[in-house]
């Protein structure tokens, strides 16, 4: 794979000589959905597939970028003085946004680089191909400019690029999981304090299986921002009634039940109910996993899906069909949608001996219900964004 990419880089940029190769993973969230921007807990892990980057430093302030996933976009060029969003720049807006975030933070970025990328994450599948690209660029910027910064800061700058340059008001989960990923571990992250703990994923003869609905997310970005706005409105309502919180994630379920009558807008109430209960489920789920209670963890995954379906309303017929089929399939310990929703992927825990049957039966029922063909991946949990070396 890497050799092929290096060859392609040399051909495209008509270059001979040494190149640097970088990798940034995708992520899957096991539980804790739409809790990150509510100051709650998430429990994601980095995957062993992601975005590869082949890069060579330049002596001027120009960047040239090419993606093997978007060959039709061709090579895009810009300098450190041209870091503005342009629709026709397509995926290159993500790197531009990250470079701008670094510059705005005071880092001295005055030399550019030539870059070829190739992603093995299906785009728009909710496995964070965009955050993967953002962290890839961050790691290259740090390496090429010898920047005095750490991974958590790069994670924050990558999120800032997505919020301010791209205009998606995402939380910090994706960038954090991708930057801080650790082989065979998920990360329990408190999105308010950014305190985190690794939890080894040993599933006692079961595996994490990702299934892609192959329904593209479409209008998801605006719906995502709407959900976030509803939760913020609920916080405002509560604060207007004598409660003093910054995020819904500060409330336990009991505390919330005592004050929820203040939220009179039914939609806001449903959104807030999800945010609070999901946060509690996530903490409980990790306790169960750490105690070896995989079944208990799976049950909470199922409840998470129901809450995302009924209270947060971010599932849709494709995700519900895929999860519904999974709940009936042999060897399934738990199954839910993962990521922002509205399409994208589900995540299931399936007993190893039943995985083939699971893929066959779930794939068949999903096709019958939706006319779409799902793709399945048995996930391997890998390390975070990093340099692979000089070649
Ligand atoms: C997207 C966002 C994350 C998070 C999830 C939902 O992946 O980028 O910040 O909010 O949706 O849990």
Boltz pocket constraint, residues with backbone or C-beta under 6 A from the ligand:
constraints:
  - pocket:
      binder: B
      contacts: [[A, 32], [A, 33], [A, 34], [A, 35], [A, 36], [A, 37], [A, 126], [A, 170], [A, 171], [A, 172], [A, 173], [A, 174], [A, 339], [A, 340], [A, 341]]
      max_distance: 6.0
